């Protein structure tokens, strides 16, 4: 099966600019996650969707970050305005419970550099 | 709060030796654990998982051990190869919700 697709792979922007990332999960996966991974750290959840509804956005900085999954398939994550500390890799993952495991699969991520 | 942590940030092993990467978790309600491998420029890649009703699971060259009494998870890699060099993360979840990751262990394989 095709993996989780993300674009762009890299993005460099100046602080206070806006940026958007796109994710297409594995077909049929109802749950979609956006994680932020700062260099040298493990990924941290920003937001979790179940179909087109938000399950958990408690760690999402809502004053500048937004995400949507309007049709319950692909998703976009937006940052506006960006800060220097937003420099990180933004990972999208999807999952679907099958048998004994949840089938979490990650995309390759978008590396954001804010200058 | 809940957290998943690793004891050793960097592990260097000789090619052909066995590697053991350790992880401590704090949420006793977690029921599913996963080990991931992450190479530079790539997303985390699934290695092996284990449910909380098990204490050991084996894959190809990898074994995961779970000790719920002390909330400890380990990944054993047999006959470590240069291609195993990467950052390894353990992650926990409850009921298939969000994954909570540790900080990672860098595995370096010396030829």
Interface residues (C-beta under 8 A of the other chain):
Chain A: X4 X31 X33 X40 X41 X42 X43 X44 X45 X48 X55 X56 X91 X93 X95 X97 X100 X101 X102 X104 X105 X106 X107 X108 X109 X111
Chain B: X4 X32 X34 X36 X41 X42 X43 X44 X45 X46 X49 X51 X89 X91 X93 X96 X97 X98 X99 X100 X101 X102 X103 X104
